[in-house]
Amino acid sequence: MTNSDIIIIGGGAAGAVAGITAARMGRSVIIFEKNERIGRKLRITGKGRCNVTNNCTNEELMNNVPVNPRFLYSAFSGFNSQDVIDFFEQLGVPLKTERGNRVFPVSDNAQDVVDALEKELKKLGARVINCRVTKILVDDGVCTGVIAGGKEYNSQSVLIATGGKSYPNTGSTGDGYKLAESVGHTITPIYPSLVPLVSVEKYCSEMMGLSLRNVAVKLYDGEKLIYNEQGEMLFTHFGVSGPLILSASSHIRKMERGRYKIKIDLKPALDMKQLDMRIQRDFSENQNRDFINAIRKLLPAKLIPIAVRLSGIPAEQKVNVITKEQRKAFAELIKAFPITIADFRPIDEAIITSGGVSVKEINPKTMESKLVSGLYFAGEVIDVDAYTGGFNLQIAFSTAYSAGLNM
């Protein structure tokens, strides 16, 4: 039997920061990490550059959390994005703020973030043991330790910081959900979030590789508009992807084929009247040309044959005989290009997992379980998730700091 003040299950973003926070308070810390090294998922975030946070106010942080934002109010107040920036710069990782207030290491190398965390844990005397925790030990409603690798380890506090189920090859295989459930916690339904979407229509695959910039994407649940944002997206062999689509996916609660629809405004800078005038101008410059050849300046080449097909105007029709009604319907198509959602892509392609340990069973000020005293949670294992842009790592760090402090 081995004793330690604090046991942390999972050496990812949340586990490492909680370990450092607790060790700085003079606590002895053991981190169980089933991979050979900590921070495996951290090393691939932000396309290997590691978008550590978003340089914004606490109110903006909350606005970028579509699932249970109020639960995070105390955690964000205790450890905000500026605190994250200071934390890493003090560990010797200089940071920079880029477009959309995204914060990256100056080196553009996620490995620097992981190395800094490893070095600090070592300096503080925290032990990292490479094995899987199979059981949480609870005695009369109090957490007393864990069983890992067949051995018993006792401690005053245990933190579950195992991540979700996305990127399973990095070690996020849902262990934390099973452990939490085994001691009585409720796990809300688990599904992918920040994930590409599969379309019903086959025409997306015809436009595979086409990237659209400065478009507006609206997501509808039936008739109800549930997401509306401007930015970039991408057509793929299965449907749609890119930043706008990933963010839209986090608003889909119950995936049913055909229930959710996307409408893309291909010309958000123009209202209907301005767009109609623009189309008329293109038509007058190409009066004797076929419709399909008269809109080359209006739309990307890969999109033109699909738009022509959906417009119902014959491709060879001369533009000088296109009626006002046909032209208006074509403008409406450009303002609301339709895509019907069939499904999420698989969870192992998701950036994060939605769902997790119910926030109703966790004290938001301390991250301690309301059911088992001495058991804590941090990061993605909790039922909170945010948009892309550094917000999910901010959640991991804020909840980890809160747990580390209170353990």
N, C-alpha and C positions, 0 to 999 in steps of 0.2 A: 504494500500500500504506500502510495506517495502522497504527501500533503502539499498544498499550495493555497495561497489566499484566494486566487482567482483562476478559473479555468475558462478558456475561450475556445469555442468550437468553430473553426474556420479562420484561415489566415489570409483572407482577402482584404479589401479596402476597409470594411467595418472592423473586422477582427484585429487588424494591425493597429489602427488608430485607437481602438478601445484598450488594447494591450499597452500601448505607449502611455496613454492617459493614466491608466491605473498604476503602471510601474513608476511613473513620475510622482505619484502620491505615496510611494514607498511600499506598494503591495508586491508580493511575489506572484508572478504570472506564468502560466503554462498555456501555450497555444497549440491546439491539435490541428494539424493541416495534413490532409491525406496525400497531397502532391509533394514532390521532392522539395519544392520551394514555395514560399508564400507569394501571393499576388499574381497568380497565373492569369486570371481574367483581367486584372489591371493592366497587364503588359500588352493586351490587344485592344483596350478601349481607345476610342478616338482614332481608329485606324493606326494603332501603334504609337500615337502621340500623347494619349492620356489627357482627356479634357476634364481636369480635376474639379472645376466648379464653374459657376456662372457669376461674373462680377456684377451683382445687382442687389437691390434692397431685399429685405425679408418679405415685404409685400409681393414683390415680383417673384421671389422663390415660391411663395404659396400659390400665386396665380399660375405657375407652371406645373403644379401637381394636381392632375385631374382626379386622383383617387385619395380620399381622406386627408386633404390638406390641413384641416384644423388640428388633427392629431400631432402635426409636426411643429405647431406654433412655439412651444417651449423649447424644443430641440434647436430650431433655427435661431431663437432668441439667445440661446446659450452658446452657440457655435455657428456663426453665420459665414457667408462666403469670404468676407475679409479675414475672419479668423482662420479659415482654411488656407488662404493665400499666405498669411503670416506664418502659419504652422509649417508649410513646406519650404518657404524661403529660409526660415530658421534652421531647417534640416539641410540647408545647402542646395536647394533646388530653385534657382531663379525662374520666375514665371512671367508670362506676357498675356495681355488681353487682346483677343482678335474679334473679328466680325461677330455680331450677335452676343457680345460680352463673354464669349467662351474663353476660358483660361487654360493655357497649355504651358508645359515647361519650355523655356527659351530654346533648349536643345532639340525640341520636337521628338523627344525619345522617352516613351513610357517607362523604359527600364530604369531611368534615373530616379523616378518616383519610387519604384519598388526597392531599388538599392538603398535609398535614403531611409525608407521604413525599416528594412532589414537591419541596417547599421544601427539605427536608434534602439531597436528592440534588443539587439545584442549588447549595446552599451549599457542599457538599463538592467541587464541580467534576466530578461524574459527568455524562457525556454521554448523552443519550437520542437514539437515531437511529431514525426511524420507517421501518423496512423489515424484510422477512422474511429470515431466515437460511436459505440453501438447502443449505449444505454445511459439515460440520465437517472441518477440515484435520488430518490425522494423519500424522506422519512417524516411521517406525520405532517405533510403539507410544507415541508422545508427541503429545499434542494441541498444535498450533502456532497455531491460530486458526480463522477461519471465512470463508466467502464469503457476502456479503449484498449484495443489489442489484447483483450483477455485479462487486463489488469485493472484493479480498482484505484482510482485517484480521488482523494477527498479534497474539498475546498469549501470556503464560506459562500462563494458566489460562482455561478456558471452563466456564461453568455453564449447564446446561440447566434452565430453570425455566419451562417453557411451559404448565404446567397439563395438564389432561386433555382429554376430548372433550365434557364437558357444557357447556351454554350456548355453543354454537359461535358465536353472533352476537357474543359478547364477545371472540372471537379464539381460544378453546380448540378448535382443530380437529385436534388430535393430531399436530402438527408434531414435537413432542419425541420421540414414539415412533419416527417415521421416521428422525430424525437419530441417535438412540441405536442403532437397528437397523443403520443404515448403517455404523457403526464396530464392529459385532460384538456389541452387547448383546442379551440375550434380553428380549422383551416378553411378559409373561404375558397371558392373554386379557383383552380390554377389554370391560367391560359396565357398564351404569348402576348407580349405588348412591345411596342416599338418594333413592329415586324412588317415585312412586305405583305401585300394582299394579292390573292388569286382572283382573277376576273372571270365572270361568266362568259363575256364576249371573247371571241378568238382574235379579234382585230388588234388587241394589245400586242400579241406576239408578232404581228406583221410590222409593228413599229419598234420591235426590240432594239434596245440601245439608244433610242431617241430620248435625249434629256431636254426637259422644258424648264426654262428659267422665267422668273417674274410672271408666274401664272397664279391664279387663286384656286384653291381646292376647297369645295364644300362637301361635307359628308352628311348624308341624311339617313335617319332611322325611320323608315317609312316616309311620311311627309315632313317629319320634324328635323330641322337643321340642328346638328349637334357639334359641328366643327367647321370653322371657316378661317383659312389662313393663306397668306401669300408667300411664295418662295419657289423652291425647286422640286421637281419630281422626275421620275424615270419610267419608261415603258420597258417591260422585260418579257421573257418567253412565257411566263406564267400569268402576268398581270401588270401590277404597278409597284414601284418602290421609290426610294429617295426620301429626303428629310420631311417633306409635307405628308407623305403617305405614312411614314413611321409614326409621326405625331398623331395623325388621324386614327391609326389603329388602336391607340390607347383609349379611344372613346367608345370602342365597340365592346359592349358588355356581354351580349349573348349572340354568338355567331350563328346565323341561320342563312342558308343559301338564298340570295335574292332580297333579303330584308334590308340590307344597307346598300345605298347607292352613292356614287361620287359624281359630282358635276364639276368639270374643269372649266374655269373662265380663262380662255386662251388669250384674251386681250383685256385684262382688268383695268388698264389705264384709260380705256375708252368706254363711255356709256353707249347705250343702244343707238342713240341718234348719231353720235360721232362715228361709231363703227359702220353704220349704214352709209354715211357720207364717204367713209374710207373705201368701202366696197364699191360704191358707185364710181369713185375716182378710178379704181383699178379696172372696173368694167369699161369706162369711157376710154381708157388708154388702150384697151384690148378688144375693141368693139366687134371685130370680125373673127375673133379667136374662139376656140372651144372653151367651155367653162373650166375644164380641168387645167388648161394652160393659162387662164386669166388670173389665177389666184396664187401664182408662184411667189409673189412678194408678201403675201398675206400670211402664209402658213409654212412651217417646215416641210421639206420635200416628202418625208416619210408619212406625214400626216395627211397630205393632200388627197390621195386616192380614197382613204377611209372617210374623210370629211365629205368628199363628193358622193360616195356611196350612201352615207347617212342622210345627206341633204335631200335625196330623192330627185335631184336635178340630173338629167342625163349628162355624162361626162363630155359628150360631143356637142351638146347644145350650144349654139352661138350666144354669147353674152348679151347681144343686142335684142334678143327675144325673150330673155329671162324676165318674168313678171315681177312686179313689186312684192307680191305675196311670197313668191319663191325666194326672192332676195332677203326679205324679212325673216323667213324661216331659217335661211342659211346663217344670218346674223345671230339668231337665237341659239343655233347649234354651236357657234363659236363661243358664245357666252356661257354655254352649259353643255359641254361635251360629255356624253354619258358613259359611265362605267358601272356595271353591277358587280357587287362583291359576292364571290362564291365561298371564300374561306380565307383563313390565315395561312401563311406559309408555316412549316413545322416549327415547333417550339425551339428546336436547336438552332434555328436561324434568327430567333428573336434576340434583341439586345437585352431586354429584361423580361421578368416574369410578373404578371399581374396576379393578384390574389396572395394569400399567405396567412400568417397568424393574425387572427382578428384583433383589430385595434381596441375593441371593447374590453379585451382581456389583458391589456398592457397599460401601465401607468404612464401617461404621456410626458410627465415631468422627469421620471427616473428611468424609464424603459424596463422597469421590473414587472414581472408577471403578477397579475392580480390573483392568480390561482395558486401559485407555488412561490413561497417566499425564497429569495436568494437566486431565482432564475431570471435572466434578463434576455432581451432581444435587441438586435441592431441590424440595419441594412435591409436588403431585398427580401429577407425571409418574412418581414412584416408586410401586411396588406396595404402598402403605399407604393405608388409609382408615379413617375413624372415624365415630362417630355424630354426629347433629346436636347443636348446643349450644356451638359455638366450638372444638370439638376439631380440626376439619380445618384451620382457620386456625392453630391452635397448632402443628400438624405443619408447615405451610408456614413459619412463623416460626422454629421450632426447627431444622429442617433447613437453612434459609437462613442462619441465624446460624452454624451449624457450618461450612457451606461457605464463607461469607464470611470467617470467621476463618482457616480452613485454606488458602484460596487466597492 
